[in-house]
């Protein structure tokens, strides 16, 4: 018998169960006996209800002046700030990242709410000269309508905020399907939006699993835009289905990010960055560095020092102060991470440290994995090519700066790449040549700030960027208006 609290979907301002009555549990990855909550397992019928509720709410929300929509976000920022600690603790319990990182996740949502609330009074279009006399031309933004948001568990408050807040400012109405591993974080975020004054039906939450609720949302004909962050495999399915229905589909998918360490790098600085980017969030970030491409003159020292740093990391329940690396999100991911250790060994890479499930003492309660370093990895090996999403890093030697950059570019992904060098020319060449949406110089591959565009090239997505100056545009249509006050027919391109 479970004493865990039961949560509901939010549809048209009412908290209600799934029509089927089915439920699923959210459990802590640090302690599988800890049931965080019980949630509705929704399907297409619930998605239909949520879309209908959103459509009903659309005219009034669209008609609300943008600064007034911004006021709701400003109040949400205040509430998020007030509840930062409570939300961070809940996040650590629900998805495992250590408390200091969970606070950062909530802070990222606060930053986004502040930023987007500030956008509320900024210009919404352009005034452009006409080629004809007595004619004015301008553009403005319009909401898209009903949009579907599907978010991952690894940034359970930050990533939903990147999508929800600009969409709301744009005047869109939302059906939100959060990751099944972190439904409570999502529920708390939406409760804050409701408390901040969001009218009923403007955001609807449909909990459930991807194949059921998520797929129904992508397939729904009234949903005009899908914004999805998750795996490349699911992203492809979302693109195929959404594309066939001519939806706008914004995809933020995997990464196989690398830190390039050139022979003139500050080795200690590079190591600090490597440890943070490889093992922070237990390696479960799209921006995590899972490859260290190190000049051959430094690679021996670098590997030995990285090993020592990895072995010193304290793994455990992220709510404990001394813990630096939390659990892996679920059993399936734990098995996947370990399967890549087996792949690395089978392919002839050298396992330097880690490579094992940790289940001594309290760790047996959850899903823990030892920080893992492989050396002598060739860039073509699977551990150097495929996203693992765990605390596993491949050290690859490079003969030269040019070869290091070529290795960095040798995967299908292109999200975040970093270079460590003290040579300004090499730094600028790397900025130009590294194939990624985000490049860092003398800093690790993680640490994106919300006021800059976030996203990748190549197999990381389909060209969209989140956050930054175009955050609201991503969730808007553009309307172009021509007003001719000459009183006569003027033909563009002809009567000029
Ligand atoms: C992600 O990895 O899914 O730059 C998002 C970073 C964070 C966002 C990460 N600010 O690592």
Boltz pocket constraint, residues with backbone or C-beta under 6 A from the ligand:
constraints:
  - pocket:
      binder: B
      contacts: [[A, 108], [A, 154], [A, 155], [A, 284], [A, 285], [A, 286], [A, 287], [A, 288], [A, 445], [A, 446], [A, 447], [A, 448], [A, 449]]
      max_distance: 6.0
